[in-house]
């Protein structure tokens, strides 16, 4: 849930597996990092703690709480 102070609105949309289903099956987990000025949640998929080789960090992703779209940050 993200509260936008300027518009006094609340945004709530479950992330579900929108990011994880795009990644190799390495038992990744996601960390919430923060929110952009555009209101997108920044999510990080760090290196898998469960698989030793071949499961590197998948970087940061943007999650649009209005549309549900996720995309890798550049």
Secondary structure by P-SEA (a helix, b strand, c coil): ccccccccbbbbbbbcccccccccccbbbbbbccccccbbbbbbbccccccccccccccbbbbccccccccccc
